[in-house]
Amino acid sequence: MTRTSPRSGYDVVVLGGGVAGCVLAARLSEDPDRAVCLVEAGPDYGPRPEDWPERIRDARALPRDDVWERHTASHRIRARVLGGSSCVNGAWNTWGSHADHEEWTRAGGERWSAAALEPYRLRAVARMGLRTVPDRELSAWASAALTAAAGLGHEEVDMGAPGRPGYGRPLLNAVDGLRRNAAFAYLDPATRSRPNLTVLGGALVDRLSVRGGLVRGAHVVLDGERVTLTADTYVLASGTFGSPGVLLRSGIGPAAHLAENGIRCEADLPGVGANLSDQPGVFVPLAPTDALNRSLAAKEAAGELYVSRMLVRAASEHCPPGAWDLHLLPTAGPPLFGGLPPGRYEAGVSAFLMKPVSRGHVRLRSADPLEPPEIVPAFLTDPAGRDLAVLRAGLRQVEELASALRPLATPTDGPPAHGLSDAGLRERVGTYWHPVGTCAMGPAQDPRAVVDGQGAVHGIPGLRVADASVLPTVPAANTQLPVLAVAEMLADTLRR
């Protein structure tokens, strides 16, 4: 594990070493006259990929060792390691629709438009070394799903770029089964060698010291000792669950909630921890044929079995023209949860609701930074029932796709998923692991807004948030590539 001693003061302290934090630290330290400190609660395994644990480098699995909570509800899973979610996710990168940018532009201004973010998308694609899924990584199931999607009339599209509904393969931050996480891409040996960059692994952010409307320091627990880091600018990049937690412990948030936890209110911002949005979904299991099981076993024996390698962007009747509000995801391979006998695999198709209306929240249980927060995703709870309606539309499309895949897998017993009761759907709902929104951007007069379009916290000069938590709505995409691009853009606002 890499350990660097902190100095007394910096120009910028970045609190959180996940995807956004790695981008910010790398870009801001390009200026040799700017002293930058990156703080990460989890381990930093160093600048050389070969020194990292194999479990983190393996792109065929979803590692669950370097996380905040083990054996917890699936929606609570979040990485605790330098590189953040890019170390534990599926290494997929897709892009959203024009409707996403219209929502973001209304909240944050023109820098959030599709045209303005495009150079940052391209910059992130290049730095991460993203590539399209190669043919050799397609299983018989994935190949059949591509053919089935075309047969159902879907158009083939580039999943990593602005576009239309359709089917295709995602961009990957992985090559030959080896994951290239954000720490590898942005904090490579050349970047780490900069004398103006300090990387602190194993450093838990407790809170900010806020007095008189200004941040006076960041309190961090390093090797069991409390350390105060000072800077001209503090940038929170602790993620959708972590960033609101730091703000709340610092006295920035809803006054009543702060009082409940014995925290003095320094800035009454009701939006902190509110507006939690994640993408729920329902998996429809299918029974693999013996032929599919044999094919998957052979692929696994060759070390080339990937559970999912294609998806369909689909639209419900509630979706704006030219956009999409659903992902249909065919999967086949070892089960995500539990196990099966050797030579047998799980197959099915999921429908994920990409543009949910329902909103949950993140709150403190106490002022202790080691106490896990209260996380309520509130899936499928909007009073008008729109989320349930869109999900049912997606499950009807799942049934069509599954029917086209019948030579390889057949429906299991039971009623079709789209015909389940509301309670039945809620019982089966899972998550795509793409939470956003708990420090949402918006104008200062909006009581729900926490930051402006540059990530600056309303009413607290010198404090910014620059991660997925600032997005007021979740994009119709896997969030890694959008967060990379947003962090690139917000880094530019800090460099000027």
HELIX and SHEET records of a PDB file:
HELIX    1   1 VAL A   19  LEU A   28  1                                  10    
HELIX    2   2 PRO A   49  ASP A   51  5                                   3    
HELIX    3   3 GLU A   54  ARG A   57  1                                   4    
HELIX    4   4 SER A   74  ARG A   76  5                                   3    
HELIX    5   5 GLY A   84  CYS A   87  5                                   4    
HELIX    6   6 HIS A   98  GLY A  108  1                                  11    
HELIX    7   7 GLU A  110  TRP A  112  5                                   3    
HELIX    8   8 ALA A  114  MET A  128  1                                  15    
HELIX    9   9 ASP A  135  GLU A  137  5                                   3    
HELIX   10  10 ALA A  140  GLY A  151  1                                  12    
HELIX   11  11 ALA A  182  TYR A  186  1                                   5    
HELIX   12  12 PRO A  189  ARG A  192  1                                   4    
HELIX   13  13 GLY A  239  ARG A  249  1                                  11    
HELIX   14  14 ALA A  255  GLU A  260  1                                   6    
HELIX   15  15 ASP A  290  ALA A  301  1                                  12    
HELIX   16  16 ARG A  386  ALA A  404  1                                  19    
HELIX   17  17 ALA A  417  GLY A  419  5                                   3    
HELIX   18  18 ASP A  422  ARG A  428  1                                   7    
HELIX   19  19 ALA A  468  VAL A  470  5                                   3    
HELIX   20  20 GLN A  480  ARG A  495  1                                  16    
SHEET    1   A 6 LEU A 197  LEU A 200  0                                        
SHEET    2   A 6 VAL A  36  VAL A  39  1                                        
SHEET    3   A 6 GLY A   9  LEU A  15  1                                        
SHEET    4   A 6 GLU A 225  LEU A 236  1                                        
SHEET    5   A 6 LEU A 214  LEU A 222 -1                                        
SHEET    6   A 6 ALA A 203  ARG A 211 -1                                        
SHEET    1   B 5 LEU A 197  LEU A 200  0                                        
SHEET    2   B 5 VAL A  36  VAL A  39  1                                        
SHEET    3   B 5 GLY A   9  LEU A  15  1                                        
SHEET    4   B 5 GLU A 225  LEU A 236  1                                        
SHEET    5   B 5 LEU A 463  VAL A 465  1                                        
SHEET    1   C 3 TRP A  92  ASN A  93  0                                        
SHEET    2   C 3 LEU A 171  LEU A 172 -1                                        
SHEET    3   C 3 ARG A 131  THR A 132 -1                                        
SHEET    1   D 6 GLY A 166  GLY A 168  0                                        
SHEET    2   D 6 LEU A 311  ALA A 314 -1                                        
SHEET    3   D 6 LEU A 326  GLY A 333 -1                                        
SHEET    4   D 6 GLU A 346  LEU A 353 -1                                        
SHEET    5   D 6 PRO A 280  PRO A 288 -1                                        
SHEET    6   D 6 ALA A 409  PRO A 411 -1                                        
SHEET    1   E 6 GLY A 166  GLY A 168  0                                        
SHEET    2   E 6 LEU A 311  ALA A 314 -1                                        
SHEET    3   E 6 LEU A 326  GLY A 333 -1                                        
SHEET    4   E 6 GLU A 346  LEU A 353 -1                                        
SHEET    5   E 6 PRO A 280  PRO A 288 -1                                        
SHEET    6   E 6 GLY A 430  THR A 431 -1                                        
SHEET    1   F 2 ALA A 174  VAL A 175  0                                        
SHEET    2   F 2 LEU A 178  ARG A 179 -1                                        
SHEET    1   G 2 ILE A 252  GLY A 253  0                                        
SHEET    2   G 2 ALA A 267  ASP A 268  1                                        
SHEET    1   H 2 HIS A 361  ARG A 363  0                                        
SHEET    2   H 2 GLU A 374  VAL A 376 -1                                        
END                                                                             
